[in-house]
Each structure stands twice: as C-alpha cells, then as structure tokens.
Amino acid sequence: MDQSLQQAKLAIRREGRLRVVELRRNFGQTAALQAGFAAARGAIVISMDSDLQHFPEDLPLFLAKIEEGFDLVCGWRHDRQEGVLRRWPSAAANVLVRAVSGLSVHDVGTTFRAYRADLVHELRLLGEQHRFVPVLAALVGAKVAEVPIRNVERPAGRSNYGLGRTVNVLLDILYLYFSRYYFTRPLKAFGKIALLLLGTGVGISGSLIVYSWITGMPTIRARGGWFLLSSLLLLGGLQTLLTGILAEILVRIYYESGQTHQAYVRREWDKGSIGP
C-alpha cells in the first residue's frame, strides 16, 4: 500500500472542497480515469498523475488553450528526463499513433490533460485506452491541442511501464486503426481480406484446372499441395466474409439500441444564441 488514500483524506481535512473517489480495488489507470470523469462536476476537467512528475504550475498553460476554443489540451513532455527504456518505446509509439490517427500531437501517452466537461461525458474508456484519449477524442470530433510541460525523473516509487507492455501498445494501435476507418463499417475491412483470399484461391484453382486440361494429368494427385492450399484459401475467404457480415449486423444493432451515437453534437445554435 502506498498510503495514497490516507494522504488524500488528510488533504480533505485541510481543503473541504476536495472530493476523493475510492475504488473497491485497483482496476487500473483507465478505469480510475473513467471513474474520475464520471465524478467530475466542473466545466473544465484536469487529469494528472500523482507521482510528482506533473507540475500544477503548468495548469495556466492548459486553461489558456481551453479558452482559445479547444476541447482537449494535452501536455507535451518535450524534454523527457526518464531513461532510454522509457523514452525510446514511447517515442516510437507516438510516431505510430500519429501515423494511424492523423493527429499532430507529439505526446499521446501523458495523462496530464485538460478537457471540456461535455467531451469528458462522451468518452467511454476501456482496457488501457487512457494513453489514447486524444485519438478517441478526435474520433468524436474534438478540437485537440498541446502545450509543452516540464518533466522530471520520478522522485519516488517504481513505474509499472516498460518494454513488457510494447506488445499491448502495438495491439491497441491496431485497434485504433480499425476504429478510425472501419468501426462503423466492418464489412469493408473483412470484405477486402475475404476478396483477397477468395481471389487467390480461385486463381490457384483455375490454374490447376487449366494445367490438368492441357497435360491430361489428374490435378489432385499431381499437385495435391496446391489443391489443398486453394481449398483452404476459399474456405478462409468465405469464413472471413461471413464474419464481416455478422460484424456489420452487430454494429447496426449496437447503434440502433440508442446507447451510443454515430455523430456527436458540439452545440446547437438558434436565433437567441447568435444574438443581434
């Protein structure tokens, strides 16, 4: 135990406006962030770590950007002080995320961010999506910016992040790519793969038939491996196509249930809100 809850309770005694959300157990950083979002009441929400690597003195930079009209402002650790094993994998992940998402944010991973409350209420974080909040925000139409922040080596405790999470990050980036381009139309993704498999299988089968017709040799006996490969490709293509159709049906049921939206409203304007 790191005594965080006890310290938080002591802080409440000193500052009565503080509220602390205690989870029943450690559900991970994403779940904790989502719980904080659900409990937040203000017009602007700030998220930051408690490991003393984030400086509250940088908050005016975030608020100034929010006042410029942005929905989400991310911190950018432009001069990172952690070791190479933290910096290099993070830099590579940021490059991949920018390529996949189209965002120009340099530092996607830091949780030092400022959000407008309406955006926070539209985010639904699962798994380890806390590191990809800027991308998820951009997918719902948020205006995203960044500000440079200070960064120091963690003064106490031990980080749980390292090379062991690289595979998980790569899988999450693959999911981001699918979410951006195919989440509402999965049949297009599965259909392309299915057409590739079916086309290759039909090509091999057609070649075997032509070869058998020209040479008079039984194809299955003389070219059994190729025949088996074409059969597997055709079967795999058919299964992939059916999976895409099933995914398309599930997506339509998901949206028609009314629990989520395909489009997110920023603001509704009328004559009264425009003014004279």
C-alpha positions in Angstrom: 0.0 0.0 0.0 1.3 3.5 -0.9 -0.9 5.3 1.6 -2.4 7.4 -1.1 -6.0 7.2 0.3 -4.8 8.1 3.8 -2.9 11.1 2.4 -6.0 12.1 0.3 -8.2 12.0 3.4 -5.7 14.3 5.2 -5.8 16.7 2.3 -9.7 16.8 2.6 -9.3 17.9 6.2 -7.2 20.9 5.0 -9.3 21.7 1.9 -13.0 21.0 2.3 -13.7 21.4 -1.4 -11.8 18.2 -2.3 -13.5 15.0 -3.2 -11.8 11.6 -3.3 -13.2 8.7 -5.3 -12.2 5.3 -3.7 -12.4 2.2 -5.9 -13.0 -1.2 -4.3 -9.7 -2.4 -5.7 -7.0 -1.5 -8.2 -8.8 -1.7 -11.5 -6.0 0.0 -13.5 -5.3 3.5 -14.7 -8.0 3.6 -17.4 -10.8 2.6 -15.0 -9.6 5.1 -12.5 -9.6 7.8 -15.1 -13.1 6.9 -16.2 -14.3 6.9 -12.6 -12.9 10.4 -12.2 -14.6 11.6 -15.3 -17.9 10.3 -14.0 -17.5 12.1 -10.7 -16.2 15.4 -12.2 -18.6 18.4 -11.9 -16.8 21.4 -13.3 -16.9 22.9 -16.7 -13.2 22.0 -17.2 -11.7 18.7 -16.1 -7.9 18.2 -15.4 -6.3 14.8 -15.2 -2.8 14.4 -13.9 -0.7 11.7 -12.2 0.2 11.7 -8.5 3.8 10.6 -8.9 5.1 14.2 -8.7 6.1 14.2 -12.4 3.4 16.7 -13.3 3.6 20.3 -12.1 0.4 22.1 -11.1 2.2 25.3 -12.0 1.7 24.3 -15.7 -2.1 24.4 -15.4 -2.5 28.0 -16.6 -1.0 26.9 -20.0 -3.8 24.3 -20.3 -6.5 26.7 -19.3 -5.3 29.3 -21.8 -5.6 26.8 -24.6 -9.0 25.8 -23.5 -10.1 29.5 -23.6 -8.9 29.6 -27.2 -11.7 27.1 -28.0 -10.1 23.7 -27.8 -11.9 20.8 -26.3 -8.8 18.8 -25.2 -5.4 20.1 -24.4 -2.6 17.6 -24.0 0.7 18.0 -22.2 3.9 17.5 -24.3 6.9 16.3 -22.4 9.3 17.9 -24.9 12.3 17.4 -22.7 11.8 14.0 -21.1 14.1 13.1 -18.3 13.3 9.4 -17.9 15.7 6.6 -19.0 16.2 5.4 -22.6 14.0 2.3 -21.9 11.1 4.7 -21.3 11.8 7.3 -23.9 12.5 5.3 -27.0 9.5 2.9 -26.9 7.3 5.9 -26.1 8.7 7.9 -29.0 8.1 5.0 -31.4 4.6 4.6 -30.2 3.8 8.3 -30.6 5.1 8.1 -34.2 2.8 5.2 -35.0 -0.2 6.8 -33.3 0.3 10.0 -35.3 0.5 8.0 -38.5 -2.6 6.0 -37.7 -4.7 8.8 -36.3 -3.7 11.8 -38.3 -3.2 13.8 -35.1 -0.2 16.1 -34.8 0.1 15.7 -31.0 3.6 14.8 -30.1 2.9 13.1 -26.7 -0.2 11.0 -26.7 0.8 8.9 -23.7 0.9 11.5 -20.9 -2.3 11.8 -18.8 -1.6 15.5 -17.9 -4.5 16.9 -19.9 -7.4 19.5 -19.7 -10.8 18.6 -21.1 -14.1 20.4 -21.6 -16.8 18.7 -19.5 -19.0 17.9 -22.5 -16.2 16.0 -24.1 -15.5 14.0 -20.9 -19.1 12.8 -20.8 -18.9 11.5 -24.3 -15.7 9.4 -23.7 -16.1 5.7 -22.7 -12.7 4.3 -21.8 -12.0 0.5 -21.7 -8.9 -1.7 -21.3 -5.8 0.5 -21.5 -7.3 3.3 -23.6 -6.1 6.1 -21.2 -3.0 6.5 -23.2 -5.0 7.1 -26.4 -7.6 9.6 -25.1 -6.5 12.3 -27.7 -7.2 9.9 -30.5 -10.6 8.8 -29.1 -11.5 12.5 -28.6 -10.6 13.3 -32.2 -12.8 10.4 -33.4 -15.8 12.2 -31.8 -14.9 15.5 -33.4 -13.0 17.2 -30.5 -10.5 20.0 -31.2 -7.2 18.8 -29.8 -4.1 21.0 -29.0 -1.0 20.5 -26.9 1.2 22.6 -24.6 4.8 21.9 -23.6 5.2 20.9 -19.9 8.1 20.2 -17.6 9.2 16.6 -16.9 11.4 15.2 -14.2 12.6 11.7 -13.3 10.0 10.1 -11.0 11.2 11.2 -7.5 9.7 8.2 -5.6 8.2 4.8 -6.3 8.6 2.5 -9.3 6.9 2.7 -12.6 4.9 -0.2 -13.9 5.7 0.7 -17.5 8.5 -0.9 -19.5 9.3 -2.9 -22.6 6.9 -5.7 -21.4 3.9 -3.5 -22.5 5.2 -2.9 -26.0 3.1 -5.7 -27.5 -0.1 -4.5 -25.8 0.6 -1.0 -27.1 1.0 -2.3 -30.7 -2.3 -4.2 -30.4 -4.0 -1.1 -29.1 -2.7 0.9 -32.1 -4.0 -1.7 -34.4 -7.4 -1.4 -32.8 -7.2 2.4 -33.2 -6.6 2.0 -36.9 -9.7 -0.3 -37.2 -11.7 2.1 -35.0 -10.9 5.1 -37.2 -11.5 3.6 -40.6 -13.8 0.6 -40.1 -15.6 0.7 -36.7 -19.0 1.7 -38.2 -18.4 -0.4 -41.4 -16.6 -3.6 -40.5 -17.8 -5.4 -43.6 -15.5 -3.2 -45.7 -12.4 -4.4 -43.7 -13.4 -8.0 -43.6 -14.6 -7.9 -47.2 -11.3 -6.7 -48.6 -9.5 -9.6 -46.8 -12.1 -12.0 -48.0 -11.8 -10.9 -51.6 -8.1 -11.3 -51.4 -8.3 -14.8 -50.1 -11.1 -15.8 -52.4 -9.4 -14.3 -55.4 -6.1 -16.1 -54.7 -8.0 -19.4 -54.1 -9.9 -19.0 -57.4 -6.7 -18.2 -59.2 -4.9 -21.2 -57.9 -7.9 -23.5 -58.6 -8.3 -22.1 -62.1 -4.6 -22.6 -62.9 -4.8 -26.2 -61.7 -7.8 -26.9 -63.9 -6.1 -25.4 -66.9 -2.9 -27.4 -66.1 -4.9 -30.6 -65.9 -6.8 -29.9 -69.1 -3.5 -29.2 -71.0 -1.4 -32.1 -69.6 -4.2 -34.6 -69.0 -2.7 -35.3 -65.5 -5.0 -35.6 -62.5 -4.5 -32.4 -60.6 -5.4 -33.7 -57.1 -2.8 -36.5 -57.4 0.0 -34.5 -59.1 -0.5 -31.1 -57.4 -2.2 -32.1 -54.1 -0.5 -29.4 -52.1 -1.7 -26.6 -54.4 -5.1 -28.1 -54.4 -5.2 -28.2 -50.6 -3.9 -24.5 -50.4 -6.6 -23.3 -52.8 -9.3 -25.1 -50.8 -8.1 -23.5 -47.5 -8.0 -20.1 -49.1 -11.5 -20.4 -50.5 -12.8 -21.7 -47.1 -10.9 -18.9 -45.2 -12.3 -16.3 -47.6 -15.8 -17.5 -47.1 -15.5 -17.5 -43.3 -13.9 -14.0 -43.3 -16.8 -12.7 -45.5 -19.4 -14.2 -43.2 -17.6 -12.8 -40.1 -17.7 -9.3 -41.8 -21.5 -9.7 -42.4 -22.0 -10.7 -38.8 -19.9 -7.8 -37.5 -21.9 -5.4 -39.7 -25.2 -6.7 -38.2 -23.8 -6.3 -34.7 -22.7 -2.7 -35.3 -26.1 -1.8 -36.6 -27.8 -3.4 -33.5 -25.2 -1.5 -31.3 -26.1 1.9 -32.8 -29.8 1.2 -33.1 -30.0 0.4 -29.4 -29.7 4.1 -28.7 -26.8 3.7 -26.2 -24.3 5.5 -28.4 -24.2 7.8 -31.4 -22.7 7.9 -34.8 -22.5 11.7 -34.6 -21.7 13.9 -31.6 -23.3 17.4 -31.2 -20.9 20.2 -30.1 -23.5 22.9 -29.8 -27.0 23.7 -31.1 -27.4 27.3 -32.4 -30.6 29.3 -32.7 -31.5 32.9 -33.1 -31.3 33.6 -29.4 -27.8 32.1 -29.0 -26.4 34.0 -32.1 -27.6 37.4 -30.7 -28.4 40.6 -32.6 
